[in-house]
Each structure stands twice: as C-alpha cells, then as structure tokens.
Amino acid sequence: MLPRIGISVGDLAGIGPEIIYKTFLDKRLLKFCTPVVYGTAAVLFDDFPQAADHEPLTFRQVREAADIAPGKHNAVTCWEEDYHLTPGQPSQASGTAARLSLQAAARDLKAGLLDALVTAPISKENTQADDFRFPGHTEFLTSFFEAKESLMLLTDEAAGLRVATVTGHIPLKDVPARLTKELLTTKLRILLNSLKNDFGIAKPRVAVLGLNPHAGENGLLGTEEAAVVTPVLQQLQAEGHLAYGPFPADGYFGTGQFRQFDATLSLYHDQGLIPFKTLAFERGVNFTAGLSVVRTSPDHGTAYGLAGKFQADATSFREALYLACQLVRYRKGEAEIKPLVPGPPLRSARHD
C-alpha cells in the first residue's frame, strides 16, 4: 500500500499552499504516496494560476481521513470558517488555520490513519494560542507523541550533509546553561539511533562541534568543551560508538570536513542551520528524529515576502515528501537508504 502522507498547510498567508500546489502538479507523485492535505482545497488552491502544461489539480474533499482514496489527491476538512486572507499578511485567521491543520493531522497520525506527516512552514509567533504554547513544530510534536526528547535533524541526502542541533528554539544567552552532559548524551544517542534505524547505517560516524570559537582553544576561550563535550564523547567512544570532536565549527564546515561523517551535531540552532542552509537551502529537509512517527518539513520559513507572487521554489518541500516516503518504507523494511560517508573520520580539526 502506498504511504499515506499527511500534509499540514502552514500559515496560509505564507508560501505553504503554493509549494504544496506546485509539488502535486506532478501527477507522478501519486505513484509514490497518497497525499492528504489538511484544509479546504478550494480555499487553499483555487486562486493559483493554471499551468498550461499540467492538468488542473483537483482534490477529493473528505470529512475524515478514514475516507481518503488511495492513489488520489485528498483534502481533509479541519475548519468550517470562510477565512479571508491576504498573501504576505499574517493574521489571527491564518495562524488559527495553521494550528487547526497541524493538530488535525497529528491526531490522525497518532490514530494510525496516516503513515507520516510533512509540515508546511508556520509563523511561530502567529500560531500561539491557549492550546498551543510551543515555539515550533518540533516541540509540539515531541509533546504530542509523548517523547522524552527529540532531535532536529536537517538533511540533504544528495549532498551528503546531515546536521542536528542539541538545543533548538531558545535564546542564545540560555544555551550554555542548557548544555549539560545529560542533554548532550541524550541527543547524541537519538542521533546515533536514528542513523541506524531510519537511514540504515550500521556503524554511524558522528562529529560534535565546540561551543566556543576554536572549540575553546584548550580553555582559553571557554571551558564547555573540556567540561561537557569531551567527557561525553569519551564515554560514548568507550561504548564503541564512532563519535568525535569537539570541532571548531568554522574550519569544520569551511574545509568540507563534514563530508567525512554521517552526521554533524551542532550545539545550538544557528551554529548548525547557518552552514546547512548556506550549502543546501533549496534541497534541505528537516526531519524530527526520536519520535515514534515520521515527520519531515522543508528547511525554510513562511517567506511572506514571496507569498502571492507564485515565485516560491517548491524543491525543499518536494524533497521533504520524498524523504518521508523513504523513511516510511525503510521502517517497514521495504527500502534501503544508503549511507553517505566517503571516508574515515578525523579526531580533531583546527582552522584559524
């Protein structure tokens, strides 16, 4: 049976509906999955221009996911209001629709009516409500699926690049206090397990970045590397894991050293996401590792400045859909995801 992929529409004032629409203009995707968009198709897609080289995109609007048709475009009604929306102008209505779409898709995923979830971008500020106090998708889904911890893992499989983060959507000033041996150990174990169980890498090689410039320069520029990172790595190495570091982030990415590892663990959000998006912005995918379910998303935001212009690039969303299908099949034992690493790891790196 084709994987049933739920799709939350994101903020309707952003480019979420557009990248979904552009992706499914290619009818060949129906050979890989059964898409289930959570929202009213007429509201989402009717205003988009019809491409001359494609048939009009139509969806089966249903009330419940139990009624979706395999191999067809499906849309599940999850709000009744007639929202009046202006592209590029987020509003309470666009935030409400984004939240209702995500919550409905998550419920159906938990109920087993879907095999995976692909989330279009939301505005973290605009989505807040009494029943939604989360800084992003990752935190909401971690709570909803009752995982103790999860891991933001960004991947560009074609480029051989995977980057995860220990801390996520928190202020930079709070990172050092949050960076404990316990948290780092937990995130490393999630990453190692995901590389084995989701990507099929029997003996994954992982690099960990330093927190401070030049990875602390032996304590001259900071002590977190010696106090937190190195002891955790020594413990994991003693258990037989191939985990190395801490590496200075600038030289590590600047020299292409990331290509020697199956994944890189950064210690805070921008440390990992800036180089990742610089190298793989158009194709990058965000995967939430550590959950009992498969969730992916494009690696970009709502792009309000592009909304309504029909100029948004759907590549990242399409790659997120492909990866979700691959991960579902791999977890079911139906497909193999090949490892990326071309060579052996190094134990340290210095690059001024």
C-alpha positions in Angstrom: 0.0 0.0 0.0 1.3 3.5 -0.9 2.4 5.5 2.2 -0.4 7.9 3.3 1.3 11.2 3.8 -0.5 13.8 5.9 0.3 17.5 5.0 -0.3 20.4 7.3 -0.7 23.6 5.3 1.2 26.0 7.4 0.4 29.7 7.6 -2.0 30.5 4.7 -0.5 34.0 4.4 2.8 32.4 3.5 4.0 30.2 0.7 2.8 26.9 2.3 -0.2 26.4 0.0 1.8 27.4 -3.1 4.7 24.9 -2.6 2.1 22.1 -1.9 0.2 23.1 -5.0 3.4 23.2 -7.2 4.6 19.9 -5.8 1.4 18.0 -6.6 1.0 19.4 -10.1 3.4 16.5 -10.9 0.9 13.6 -11.0 3.8 11.1 -10.9 4.0 11.6 -7.2 0.7 9.6 -6.9 2.8 6.5 -7.7 4.9 7.1 -4.6 2.3 8.1 -2.0 -1.3 9.1 -1.2 -1.2 12.7 -0.2 -3.7 14.0 2.4 -3.8 17.8 2.8 -5.4 19.1 5.9 -7.5 22.1 4.9 -10.2 23.1 2.4 -8.8 22.7 -1.0 -10.9 25.4 -2.6 -9.6 28.0 -0.1 -6.0 26.7 -0.5 -5.5 26.3 -4.2 -8.3 27.9 -6.3 -6.6 31.3 -6.7 -3.4 29.8 -8.2 -2.8 30.2 -11.9 -3.3 27.1 -14.0 -0.1 25.8 -15.7 -0.5 25.3 -19.4 1.5 22.1 -19.4 -0.4 20.5 -16.5 -3.9 19.2 -15.9 -5.9 21.2 -13.3 -5.1 20.0 -9.8 -8.1 18.6 -8.1 -8.6 17.2 -4.6 -11.2 14.8 -3.1 -12.5 16.8 -0.1 -13.5 14.5 2.8 -14.5 15.0 6.4 -12.4 12.2 7.9 -9.1 10.6 7.0 -10.8 7.2 7.1 -12.4 8.2 3.8 -9.3 9.0 1.8 -8.8 7.3 -1.5 -5.5 5.6 -2.2 -3.5 7.0 -5.1 -5.6 10.2 -5.2 -5.2 13.8 -4.0 -7.2 14.1 -0.8 -8.0 17.0 1.4 -9.5 16.7 4.9 -11.8 19.4 6.2 -10.4 20.7 9.5 -12.1 24.2 9.7 -15.5 25.5 8.8 -14.8 29.2 8.8 -14.6 31.2 5.5 -11.2 32.8 6.1 -10.5 36.0 4.2 -6.7 36.0 3.8 -4.2 38.4 2.2 -1.0 36.9 0.9 2.0 38.1 2.8 0.0 39.5 5.7 -0.2 37.0 8.6 -3.3 37.4 10.8 -5.1 35.7 13.6 -7.1 33.7 11.0 -4.0 32.4 9.1 -2.5 31.4 12.4 -5.7 29.6 13.5 -5.9 27.7 10.3 -2.2 26.6 10.5 -2.8 25.4 14.1 -6.0 23.5 13.2 -4.4 21.9 10.2 -1.4 20.7 12.2 -3.4 19.4 15.2 -5.8 17.5 13.0 -3.0 15.9 11.0 -1.2 15.0 14.2 -4.3 13.3 15.7 -4.8 11.2 12.6 -1.1 10.3 12.5 -1.4 9.1 16.1 -4.5 7.2 15.3 -2.8 5.3 12.6 -4.8 6.8 9.7 -1.5 8.3 8.2 2.0 6.9 7.8 3.9 10.2 8.0 3.5 13.9 8.3 5.0 16.7 6.2 4.6 20.1 7.7 4.5 23.4 5.6 6.0 26.4 7.4 4.2 28.2 10.2 4.9 31.5 11.9 5.9 30.6 15.5 4.6 33.8 16.8 1.3 33.8 14.8 0.4 30.2 15.8 0.3 30.7 19.5 -3.0 30.1 21.4 -4.2 28.9 24.7 -4.0 25.3 23.5 -0.7 25.8 21.6 2.2 27.2 23.6 5.1 25.8 21.6 8.0 27.6 19.8 7.7 25.4 16.8 6.6 22.1 15.1 9.3 20.1 16.7 8.4 21.0 20.3 4.6 20.4 19.7 5.1 17.0 18.0 7.6 15.9 20.7 5.0 16.7 23.4 2.0 15.3 21.4 3.7 12.0 20.7 4.9 11.8 24.3 8.6 11.6 23.5 11.0 12.5 26.3 13.3 14.2 23.8 13.6 14.6 20.1 16.2 16.0 17.7 16.1 18.5 14.9 18.0 16.7 12.1 18.4 18.6 8.8 19.5 16.5 5.8 20.4 16.9 2.1 20.9 13.3 1.1 22.2 14.2 -2.4 24.9 16.4 -1.0 25.9 14.1 1.8 25.0 16.5 4.5 23.2 15.9 7.8 23.2 18.4 10.7 21.4 18.1 14.0 21.2 20.5 16.9 21.4 19.9 20.7 19.4 23.0 21.7 16.7 24.3 19.4 14.4 27.3 19.6 15.8 29.0 22.7 17.7 32.4 23.2 21.4 32.2 22.5 22.1 33.5 26.0 20.5 30.4 27.5 22.5 27.9 25.6 25.5 27.4 27.9 23.2 26.7 30.9 21.1 24.2 28.9 24.2 22.4 27.6 24.7 19.6 30.2 26.3 16.3 29.9 22.9 14.6 30.3 21.3 16.6 27.4 24.3 16.1 25.1 24.4 12.4 25.8 20.6 12.1 25.1 20.8 14.0 21.8 23.8 12.0 20.7 22.1 8.7 21.4 19.0 9.9 19.5 21.2 10.8 16.5 23.1 7.5 16.5 19.9 5.5 16.8 18.2 7.4 14.0 21.1 7.0 11.7 20.9 3.2 12.3 17.2 2.8 12.4 16.0 5.4 9.9 18.9 5.7 7.5 20.3 2.1 7.6 23.8 3.0 8.7 25.1 0.1 10.8 28.0 1.9 12.4 27.4 5.7 12.0 30.2 8.2 12.3 29.2 11.4 14.1 31.0 14.7 14.7 30.2 17.1 17.5 31.0 20.8 17.3 32.5 23.0 20.0 30.5 25.8 21.7 33.2 28.5 21.7 35.4 29.9 19.0 38.2 27.4 18.1 36.4 24.9 20.3 37.6 26.7 23.4 41.3 26.8 22.4 42.2 24.5 25.3 40.2 26.6 27.8 41.5 30.0 26.7 38.2 30.9 25.0 35.8 28.8 27.1 35.5 25.7 29.2 32.4 24.0 28.0 34.3 21.8 25.6 36.5 20.3 28.3 33.8 20.2 31.0 30.9 18.9 28.9 31.6 17.8 25.4 34.9 15.8 25.8 33.7 13.7 28.7 30.5 12.7 26.9 32.5 11.8 23.7 34.9 9.7 25.8 32.1 7.8 27.4 30.4 7.1 24.0 33.7 6.0 22.5 34.2 3.6 25.4 30.9 2.1 24.5 32.1 1.5 20.9 30.4 4.5 19.2 32.2 6.5 16.5 31.6 9.9 18.0 34.4 12.6 17.6 35.1 16.2 18.5 34.8 18.8 19.6 35.5 20.5 16.3 35.7 24.3 15.6 32.6 25.0 13.6 34.1 27.5 11.1 37.0 25.3 10.0 34.9 22.1 10.1 32.4 23.4 7.5 34.9 25.7 5.7 37.2 22.8 4.8 34.4 20.4 3.9 35.3 18.1 6.9 31.6 17.4 7.4 31.8 15.0 4.4 33.8 12.6 6.5 30.9 11.9 8.8 27.4 10.5 8.6 26.1 13.5 10.6 27.2 16.5 12.5 25.8 17.6 15.9 25.9 21.3 16.5 25.3 22.7 19.9 22.8 25.5 19.1 20.4 26.4 16.4 22.3 28.9 14.2 25.6 27.1 14.6 24.2 24.2 12.6 21.5 25.8 10.5 23.5 28.7 9.0 26.1 26.4 7.3 23.4 23.9 6.4 21.2 26.4 4.7 24.1 28.0 3.0 25.1 24.7 1.5 21.6 23.1 0.9 18.9 25.7 1.2 16.9 24.7 -1.9 17.0 21.0 -1.2 17.3 20.7 2.6 14.8 18.8 4.7 14.1 19.0 8.4 13.4 15.5 10.0 12.4 15.1 13.6 14.4 12.2 14.9 13.5 10.4 18.1 9.7 10.2 17.5 7.7 7.1 17.1 6.4 8.6 13.8 7.9 10.1 10.7 7.8 13.9 10.4 9.6 16.0 7.8 9.4 19.6 6.6 11.1 22.0 4.2 14.0 23.8 5.7 12.7 27.3 5.1 10.1 29.5 6.7 6.8 31.2 5.6 8.5 33.6 3.2 5.8 36.2 3.5 7.6 38.4 1.0 7.1 35.9 -1.8 3.5 35.0 -0.9 1.0 35.7 -3.7 3.6 36.1 -6.4 3.8 32.5 -7.4 7.6 32.6 -7.4 8.3 30.2 -4.5 10.6 27.3 -5.1 8.9 24.0 -4.1 12.1 21.9 -4.2 12.6 21.7 -0.4 9.0 20.7 0.2 9.2 18.1 -2.6 12.4 16.6 -1.0 10.6 16.5 2.4 7.8 14.5 0.8 10.3 12.1 -0.9 12.2 11.6 2.4 9.0 10.9 4.3 8.1 8.2 1.8 11.6 6.7 2.0 11.6 6.7 5.8 8.2 5.1 6.0 9.2 2.3 3.6 12.5 1.8 5.4 10.8 1.5 8.8 8.5 -1.1 7.2 11.5 -3.0 5.8 10.7 -2.2 2.2 13.6 0.1 1.2 17.2 0.8 1.9 18.7 4.3 2.4 22.3 4.3 1.5 25.0 5.8 3.8 26.7 9.0 2.8 30.2 8.9 4.3 33.0 8.7 1.7 36.0 8.3 4.1 37.3 7.7 7.6 36.7 10.3 10.3 39.4 12.5 11.9 39.7 13.0 15.7 40.3 16.8 15.7 40.3 19.9 13.5 41.9 23.3 13.8 41.4 26.0 11.3 42.1 29.6 12.3 
